[in-house]
């Protein structure tokens, strides 16, 4: 397996991990806001900033993993790592 292929797979796994870990952190404040059923205080909305940011990064890593791997290993030749 080539280095860029392995990096592509690992970057996709990292992106999926970010998405999966951010889902509960997004749902919890939304449930708190929903329970209030009125104008939610601003601090409830601030709890959503960080998990949404990480979810967006995860989505980016999943969709652009090939480009990220090519950027990280741009100087490396496409040689196999079979030893």
Steps between C-alpha positions, in 0.01 A plus 500: 500500500634841409562764762247741352231231493558414864500868593175546306332222698632622835392859429149376416491305827612811688225704333235242584623494858466879523147484363392219732648667808336834422145362457421461874656839569264655247188314612533577872479883473225471241294292741560757774386779269197297395400442864500875568254554209558868496773739427809305596773694676807572289721271707303196384576584140868546579520134605436408136795691352779255581323173408367644175852621417641151557218342298579732209870408526403131503282539192782687325749222586267231369426681176850634430714220648668427168604865459624518860705183455645633175592826677663318791699264278562722198879450505481124537513275195222252436701202609351203677591441863532124459805388693 
